[in-house]
Amino acid sequence: MKKRIVLMLVFMLTMSMSMMADNIKVITFNQLPAQAQAILKQHFADKVPAVVTVEGKEYKVVYQSGEKAEFNKKGEWTEIDCNLLPVPAALIPEQIRATVQQTFPTATIIKIERVRKNYEVKLNNSMEMKFNKRFKMIEFDD
């Protein structure tokens, strides 16, 4: 009886994993929305994409150097993660850049993410900050 239950659980887990994997498709750079292509060509022109994927209505580009960018169906960025390198300044709203510069003058933003109407940033000093849609800092974590 226990053997059957374990086999059934393994089967269900395997099926659910294969169903999730089927939702992610590898695509070419040219299949990204035009706005996403433009952003990447402008700010990551010297980087070589390792893989470009689409899952549902979300696109993801991972570069050989480790940076990654995620976009929605319109081609608007939802996350830019540059590992330990600074996120291109032009992609960061001015008010967020100013607040970070004022609060942590020697830090740089290495990751920025839009979560609903908020922005979350991670700094190279391990600090994390959260901003509302009006770019006011609403939370900060070390």
NUGU-869824 format. One line per 5 residues: number of its first residue (from 0); their letters; for each residue x, y, z of C-alpha. Coordinates in nm, 4 decimals. Layout:
NUM) a) X:Y:Z ~ ...
//
This chain:
0) mkkri) 0.0000:0.0000:0.0000 ~ 0.2773:0.2440:0.0921 ~ 0.4575:0.1510:-0.2260 ~ 0.1530:0.2449:-0.4348 ~ 0.1159:0.5782:-0.2602
5) vlmlv) 0.4820:0.6599:-0.3122 ~ 0.4629:0.5584:-0.6785 ~ 0.1491:0.7671:-0.7239 ~ 0.3167:1.0703:-0.5653 ~ 0.6265:1.0284:-0.7823
10) fmltm) 0.4065:0.9998:-1.0923 ~ 0.2072:1.3116:-1.0004 ~ 0.5242:1.5090:-0.9286 ~ 0.6797:1.4018:-1.2577 ~ 0.3679:1.4975:-1.4517
15) smsmm) 0.3389:1.8384:-1.2872 ~ 0.7071:1.9122:-1.3518 ~ 0.6771:1.8183:-1.7178 ~ 0.3676:2.0350:-1.7524 ~ 0.5555:2.3315:-1.6025
20) adnik) 0.8546:2.2701:-1.8272 ~ 0.6301:2.2706:-2.1330 ~ 0.5285:2.6297:-2.0585 ~ 0.8841:2.7589:-2.0995 ~ 0.9970:2.7882:-2.4593
25) vitfn) 1.3379:2.8841:-2.5887 ~ 1.3073:3.1555:-2.8542 ~ 1.5416:3.3740:-3.0553 ~ 1.6342:3.7293:-2.9636 ~ 1.4329:3.8523:-3.2636
30) qlpaq) 1.1169:3.6976:-3.1185 ~ 1.1259:3.9331:-2.8208 ~ 0.8852:4.2282:-2.8288 ~ 1.0358:4.5223:-3.0200 ~ 1.0614:4.7420:-2.7106
35) aqail) 1.2551:4.4722:-2.5223 ~ 1.4935:4.4315:-2.8157 ~ 1.5532:4.8068:-2.8264 ~ 1.6289:4.8243:-2.4522 ~ 1.8722:4.5339:-2.4721
40) kqhfa) 2.0441:4.6609:-2.7864 ~ 2.0921:5.0006:-2.6255 ~ 2.2023:4.8959:-2.2767 ~ 2.3503:4.5474:-2.3208 ~ 2.4917:4.5700:-2.6735
45) dkvpa) 2.8294:4.4304:-2.5669 ~ 2.6744:4.1238:-2.3990 ~ 2.6052:3.7869:-2.5621 ~ 2.2685:3.6220:-2.4824 ~ 2.3060:3.2659:-2.3542
50) vvtve) 1.9335:3.1881:-2.3632 ~ 1.6106:3.3717:-2.4430 ~ 1.2842:3.2225:-2.3171 ~ 0.9151:3.2939:-2.3043 ~ 0.6808:3.1605:-2.0397
55) gkeyk) 0.3221:3.2632:-2.0864 ~ 0.3423:3.6379:-2.1394 ~ 0.6821:3.6883:-1.9778 ~ 1.0156:3.6992:-2.1564 ~ 1.3564:3.6368:-2.0035
60) vvyqs) 1.7056:3.6940:-2.1419 ~ 2.0076:3.5519:-1.9627 ~ 2.3491:3.6633:-2.0811 ~ 2.6666:3.4561:-2.0832 ~ 2.8167:3.7019:-1.8350
65) gekae) 2.5325:3.6319:-1.5883 ~ 2.3147:3.9389:-1.6240 ~ 1.9456:3.8803:-1.6833 ~ 1.6501:4.0873:-1.7957 ~ 1.2813:4.0072:-1.7796
70) fnkkg) 1.0027:4.1726:-1.9774 ~ 0.6247:4.1670:-1.9965 ~ 0.4284:4.1044:-2.3167 ~ 0.4568:4.4729:-2.4168 ~ 0.8354:4.4594:-2.3896
75) ewtei) 0.8513:4.6701:-2.0731 ~ 1.1210:4.5536:-1.8342 ~ 1.0013:4.3933:-1.5133 ~ 1.3422:4.2981:-1.3764 ~ 1.7022:4.3865:-1.4552
80) dcnll) 1.9615:4.1885:-1.2590 ~ 2.3241:4.2718:-1.3308 ~ 2.4733:4.0468:-1.0610 ~ 2.7504:4.2588:-0.9148 ~ 2.7600:4.5211:-1.1898
85) pvpaa) 2.5531:4.8410:-1.1848 ~ 2.2174:4.8472:-1.3622 ~ 2.2382:5.0977:-1.6506 ~ 2.1427:5.4350:-1.5006 ~ 1.8989:5.5177:-1.7811
90) lipeq) 1.6804:5.2210:-1.6775 ~ 1.6420:5.3459:-1.3202 ~ 1.3801:5.6142:-1.2487 ~ 1.5564:5.9395:-1.1553 ~ 1.3856:5.9688:-0.8158
95) iratv) 1.5046:5.6207:-0.7172 ~ 1.8603:5.6966:-0.8300 ~ 1.8577:6.0206:-0.6286 ~ 1.7274:5.8525:-0.3125 ~ 1.9843:5.5747:-0.3347
100) qqtfp) 2.2647:5.8245:-0.4003 ~ 2.1572:6.0373:-0.1050 ~ 2.1077:5.7447:0.1336 ~ 2.4069:5.5311:0.0310 ~ 2.6477:5.7553:-0.1660
105) tatii) 2.9020:5.4807:-0.2372 ~ 2.6505:5.2096:-0.3320 ~ 2.5260:5.1119:-0.6755 ~ 2.2023:4.9479:-0.7821 ~ 2.2738:4.5955:-0.9079
110) kierv) 1.9123:4.4813:-0.9437 ~ 1.5821:4.6572:-1.0012 ~ 1.2431:4.4935:-1.0223 ~ 0.8905:4.6176:-1.0820 ~ 0.6508:4.4301:-0.8582
115) rknye) 0.2963:4.5393:-0.9302 ~ 0.3162:4.9156:-0.8910 ~ 0.6216:4.9142:-0.6650 ~ 0.9922:4.9020:-0.7376 ~ 1.2429:4.6909:-0.5472
120) vklnn) 1.6139:4.7575:-0.5723 ~ 1.9130:4.5671:-0.4448 ~ 2.2394:4.7468:-0.3839 ~ 2.5948:4.6189:-0.4022 ~ 2.6228:4.6699:-0.0242
125) smemk) 2.3523:4.4032:0.0324 ~ 2.0862:4.6608:0.1193 ~ 1.7420:4.6318:-0.0362 ~ 1.4972:4.9164:-0.0803 ~ 1.1341:4.9262:-0.1844
130) fnkrf) 0.9660:5.2249:-0.3516 ~ 0.5997:5.2958:-0.4217 ~ 0.4594:5.4029:-0.7590 ~ 0.5454:5.7656:-0.6753 ~ 0.9080:5.6600:-0.6182
135) kmief) 0.8991:5.7262:-0.2443 ~ 1.0955:5.4810:-0.0334 ~ 0.8496:5.2718:0.1677 ~ 1.0736:4.9976:0.3009 ~ 1.4372:4.9151:0.3455
140) dd) 1.6139:4.6002:0.4568 ~ 1.9735:4.5103:0.5272
//
